[in-house]
Each structure stands twice: as structure tokens, then as C-alpha cells.
Amino acid sequence: MIDHAHDLASVREATERLLTAVGKLDNASVTESSRLPGWSRGHVLAHVARNADALVNVLEGRPMYVSGEARDADIERDAPRPLDGQLADVRESADRFQQTGAAPADWSRTVELRNGVTDSASRVPFRRWAEVELHHVDLGVGYELEDLPAEFTERETAFLAARFTGHPDVPPTRLTDGTRAWRTGREADAPAVTVTGPPADLLGWLAGRREGTALTVEGGALPALPPL
């Protein structure tokens, strides 16, 4: 069972870590490139803030975004703001998300995200947790995949492995960090490829944050994963 209250608390803690780290930057640093191609740190922070509002929409039964174009335009609009404005927006939007999450609700209901994707409302806090943690890493301010909470790394690895399960372009694959294992890719009686590596490197590869050079592959080449 998904514990949405636990995940909401984890989101709050992750947001505080991000805000503390970003609070040590200056206006010039916010305009510098992030680890995401074509995005400054300001773009990342604007996205984190607008994602909180988008997930409020989801929980309250509205479309996540008006449109993909509007989503992109909002990020471009907010990216150039100075540090103080970015910090205030991330905090205030995070507070709105927490307030919505604290309201009485049927957490077993199905909600709709982007592009027709549906999920249980109870998983929305975890999805927000992933946004905050991974984009904190994307900022390139000293927070690395190895610094992520172990619980988050394990759950996000399982989530992403499940996301690629059944994908026709991904061969049947077994993932393992030496103690835990997951299956992903096309359905098969046995995996064609086994990918082994440290938890942070497995997650980084699945999440498109690392190329997988630290992973060991048996049975073939490292699978090429479709974009998230």
C-alpha cells in the first residue's frame, strides 16, 4: 500500500533540502546552465514550482496543464527571475501542494496526469517527491544521485523499471544492485540482458541522468531506453 502521508512528509523534507542548497547561490548562479540540456538553473527552478501547481490541478480534478505549449511558456517566462523570486515561488507553490495534500480526499481514486496517463491519487505525492529530488540533482549544486535517500532510490528504480516493462523497444532485462533485482523491457520467460551496478548508477541510467558507463552488462549491450 502506498502511504501518501509518508510521501507528503518526504516531499516536504526534500523541498527544504533543495531550498537550503539554492539559498546559497546568487543571481548570477541562477542564470548558469543546469545539467539539463538547454535549461539554466532558473529553468529548473521554474519547472519545479510550476510542477507543484500542476499536481495541485491533478489532485483537484483539473487538467495538469492547459497545454504543452502553455507549460513550456510558463517555464520560459519564470526562468530569468532573480534568486529571491525563484526561492519564494518554489516555497509558495510547495506550500500549496502540501495544503492540497492535507485536505480530506479519496486517495484511492484515479487521477489523470499529462498525455492521458492515469494513476492512483495516492501515488501523486511520490511523483512530486521524484520531481524535487531529481531536479535538485539537475541543478548541479553539489547534490548527487548518491545523496538521494535510499528509500527514494529503491522506489524510483522500481517505478522506472515498471514504466519500461512491456516496452517493445527494450529487450527483456534484469536489473540488480547486487542485493535487489527488478525486471523491465519486453515480456519473456527469461531476461536477455542483465544489468548490474550501484543503486545510484542504476537509477541514473533509468532516469536519463547517466549514460550507464559504470554498469556491468551480461548477455548483450546496454539497452537503449526511450525518453521519459
Sequence and secondary structure as in RCSB ss.txt:
>XXXX:A:sequence
MIDHAHDLASVREATERLLTAVGKLDNASVTESSRLPGWSRGHVLAHVARNADALVNVLEGRPMYVSGEARDADI
ERDAPRPLDGQLADVRESADRFQQTGAAPADWSRTVELRNGVTDSASRVPFRRWAEVELHHVDLGVGYELEDLPA
EFTERETAFLAARFTGHPDVPPTRLTDGTRAWRTGREADAPAVTVTGPPADLLGWLAGRREGTALTVEGGALPAL
PPL
>XXXX:A:secstr
   HHHHHHHHHHHHHHHHHHHTT  HHHHHSB SSTT BHHHHHHHHHHHHHHHHHHHTTS S S HHHHHHHH
HHHTT  HHHHHHHHHHHHHHHHHHHHS   TTSEEE GGG EEEGGGHHHHHHHHHHHHHHHTTSS  GGGS H
HHHHHHHHHHHHHHTT TTS  EEEESSS EEEESS  SS SEEEE  HHHHHHHHTTSS STT EEESSS    
   
